[in-house]
């Protein structure tokens, strides 16, 4: 039994290695194909259908529901922000539109 396993193990190991190597090259090939394709210009219009297929939101503008008021419009209220000690940008006054 031990002699049989010692003969089969290298064959199984080699087959698994070749299958995984083939998979790796196939996945890398798909990545290279995707990188060589030109990317379409993103549309910010929500009525424009996705060119990259259903469910692909690449380049689409996402508005979080927390930013909408009762009428569904972007809120004009001052929003609470968090700044960390490593931030280098100067803080803007609350009424500054910049």
N, C-alpha and C positions, 0 to 999 in steps of 0.2 A: 504494500500500500504506500509506504514511504517513497519507494522508487518511482511509483506512478505519479505521485504528487510532485516530486522533484523534477519530473519531465514535463508535466502539464503547467506548472506554475510559470515558468519563463514564457511559454506560449501565450497564456492568458494575460500576463503582464504586457507582453509586446502588443497584443491585439488591443488591449485597453489604451495603451500609450498611443497607438496609431489612430484610434477612434477619437481620443481627446485632442490629438494634434490636428486632425482633420476638422474637428469642430472649431478649434481656435482659429484656424485659417479662414474658415467659412464666416465666422463672426467678424473677424478683422476685415475681410473682403466687403462685407455689408457696410461696415463703418467707413471704409475708403470710398465706396460708391456714394454713400450719403454725403460725405464731405466734398466730393467732386461735383455734386449737383448744385446748380444755383438756387439760392433761397429766394422765395417770393417776398415782395415787400409786404410787411404786416399791415393789416387794415384795422383801424380803431373803430370802425363803424360796426356796431353789433348786428346790423341787418345783413352784412356781407357774409356769405357762406364761407366756411373754412375751405381753403384750397388744399390743405394737407390731409384731408379726410375727416370723418366724424370723430369728435372727441379730442382733436388736436387743438390746443389753445396757444400754440407757440406764437408769440408776438401779439396776442390779444390783450386788451386792457381789462383788468379785473378791478371792479369797485366793490369793496367790502360792505356788507349791509350796515355795519356800524357807522359808516359815513353818510348814510341817507337819513333824511328827516321823515316826518309822517307822510309827506306828499311824494316821497320817492326821489327827491332832489338832493344833490350834494349839500350837506350842512354848511352853514356859514359860521358856526360857533367856533370859538377857540378850542383847539384840541390839546389834550394833555400829552406831552412828549417826555421821553426819558433820555437823559444824556449821561454818558459814561465819562469817567475821568480821562480816558485816552482820546476823546473827541477833540479835534483841533479847530473846528469851525466855530466862529463866534456866534453866540446865540442872538437871534433876532428878536426885537420887541414884539409883543403880541399883535399889535395893529399893523405891522410891516408886511406888505404883500409879497415881499421877496422870500 
